[in-house]
Amino acid sequence: MPELGSFTRQRPLTVSVDIGGEPVEFVFDGNAVTPRWMETSLVEGLELALLSWNLTENGQPLPLSKGNLERLPYPVLTRLTEKLLEAATPASEEGNVSRSISSIPPADSISTPASPPNGQETSLSQKPSAAPSVT
């Protein structure tokens, strides 16, 4: 039987996010994304999941901390969260449904329109007369 630990042990995943025209690498724990994690604030969730980053300040490595996460612009934080969720979601090869949904149904699910009930001929019925005018 599978042990809980096999599902909860740290699973490092790397994502890259463009910040000011430069890609920044973030390493996070893919198994940190849990229902509890989903209830945290944006910064708290990232702080719980992130293991490291290659962000620097004045040429020196910038420590990964809540305070430094709070310094990042909101669009960067949301893009990082999106990338994190994409990477943490198992792919279809792992026995799950694919993350990308096709907008085109498979060929065998496309129905061909049936012939009109009266055949291919156009109706010979007359056009309705114009509505009576009120005088």
JOPECOR-V357905 format. One record per helix or strand of 2 or more residues. SS is the DSSP state (helix for helix, strand for strand). FROM is the first residue (numbers start at 0). TO is the last residue. If there is no record, write none. Layout:
ss=SS from=FROM to=TO
ss=SS from=FROM to=TO
This chain:
ss=helix from=4 to=7
ss=strand from=11 to=18
ss=strand from=21 to=28
ss=helix from=29 to=31
ss=helix from=34 to=37
ss=helix from=41 to=48
ss=strand from=49 to=52
ss=strand from=55 to=56
ss=strand from=59 to=60
ss=helix from=65 to=69
ss=helix from=73 to=87
ss=helix from=91 to=93
ss=helix from=106 to=108
